[in-house]
């Protein structure tokens, strides 16, 4: 009887262990995604969001704080990557997440923000304390979607809704059809050291949010503004470089009710519109100083 019980226990233990990625143990602090077969989850350049989402799901279930994308590799995604609470998705600076070819249309002007699809997503109030860092995000506009009219809410790069605690750092967003980062009903947001090079709408579009800092970043406009604060409380836009590839609008666009806003240390140059635009604003305690234009 004892031998039978021990045998059953051994079998159950083996099943548990074989259900885990081989390289991970109980004390792991990182889940690795790779394109060369060396990861805990391995991609083949086709629908790679499946493996990345599995890695994020595994990390969340096991309280592992980091999912790491190995380079040099381009991860082609045909659906959204769903960011999760308490997890930072990061990688080698040679790791690129790229929108795949021949996808059905994502979004459009008739789609509400709450239902807008993107390469990276947080759906309403589904995540807290999220990180995204040190990768390249390629929206594939000039490669696969040159006929898409820019700024029509198609193929957003990041749509992040209802998140409390969000850090986006050292990420390059390029070649997009719409916003690089759309934030709605978010709070406690830090965007630091990003590059937005030729997206299709705003670089950062923060709407109806509280507590946002955008700093030390480089924006190359081609449509709309580098950053838009629309109905924002407690916002900082500091030490950014805002220019254009030949189109677009402002460096910083203030719109709606804006309260407790500081704008300083920025370099606005070569823009197609004003350095700082005030669009139908109701402003309280807005401080703009020490900017170069």
Secondary structure, DSSP 8 states (H G I E B T S, - for coil): -HHHHHHHHHHHHHHHHHTS-TT--TT--EEEEESSS-SSEE--SSSTHHHHHHHHHHHHHTT--EEEE-SSEEEEESS-EE--TT-EEEE-TTEEEEE-SS----B-TTS-GGG--EEEEE-TT--EEEEEES-EEE--HHHH-TTS-TTSSBSEEEEEES-EEEEEES-EEES-SS-SEEEES-EEEEEES-EEES-SS-SEEEEEEEEEEEES-EEEESSS-SEEEEEEEEEEEES-EEEESS----SEEEEEEEEEEEEES-EE-S-SS-SEEEEEEEEEEEEEES-B-
